[in-house]
């Protein structure tokens, strides 16, 4: 009787090993997919933020010029500087997260 039980167990071992291997493969592919999706999302966020920063920077230059000729108040310059700083402040965390998520 003991032989029959051990025989059955030895036949199940390859099946169990195969199942564990398949589970590991599925987990790995899921992790790779998640990393790729996160990478794409972060790149898009960085690109979108850079697309916001450039026009805000141009706007600041225009407002500073208008301030120099007396057409706008200093508060307008400060407000635009604040807007630009807020947009720029979102880039470093996104870039850091993107670098740490990079697929090697």
N, C-alpha and C positions, 0 to 999 in steps of 0.2 A: 503494500500500500504506500509506503513512504516513497518508493521509487516512482510510482505513478504521479504523485504530487510534485516531486522535484522535476520530473520530466515535463510536466505541464508548465511549471514555473520557468524552466529554461527555454521553452518555446515562446513564452510571453516576453522574455527579456529583449529580444530584437525588436518586437513591436513597441515596447515601452521606450527603448532607445530611439527608435525611429520617430515616435510621437514627440519625445523631448526635443529631438533635432528639428522637427518641423515647427514646434512651438518657438524654439529659439530663432529659427529663420523668419517666422512671421513677426516676432517681436523686433528683430533687427530691421526688417524692411519697413515696418511701421515707424520705427525711430528715424530711419533715413528719410522717409516721406515727410514726416513731421518737420525734420530739420530743413528739408528743401522748401517746404511751404513757408516756414518761418523766415528763411533766408530771403525768399522772394518778397514776402510782405515787408520785411525790414528795408530791403533795397527800394521798394516802392515808396515807403514812408520817407526815407532819406531823400529820394529824388523829389518827392512832392514838397518837402520842407525846403529844399534848395530852390525849387521853383517859386516858393513864397518869398524867400530871403532876398533874391535878386531884385524883384520889383520894389520891395520895401526899402532896399538900399538905394535904388534909383530915386525913389520918392523922397528919401531923406536928403539926398544931394540937391534935389529941386527945392525942397523947403529951406535948406540951409542957404541956398542962393537967394531965395526970396527974402529970407531974414536979413541977409547982408545988404540987400537994396532997400530994406525997410518996409517990405510988403506984408510981412507976417510977424507975429510976436514970438518971443523966445519960447513961450509955452508950446507953440506949434512944433518947434524943433525938438524940444524935450519929449513931447508926446510921440513923435515919429521915432526918435531914438529908443524910446521905451518899447514901442511896437516891434522895431527891428531886433532889439535885444531879446525880447520874448521869443521871437521866431528862431533866432540863432541858438538860444538856450536849449531848444528841443533837439538839436542835432547831436551834440556829444553823447547823450544817453543812447540814442538810436544807433549811432556809429559803434559805440562800445558793445552794445548788445549784438549788433551784426558781426563784429569781429569775434566775439566769444562764441557765436553760433556757427561760424564759418566751417564748412565741410572741407576737411583736409584730405 
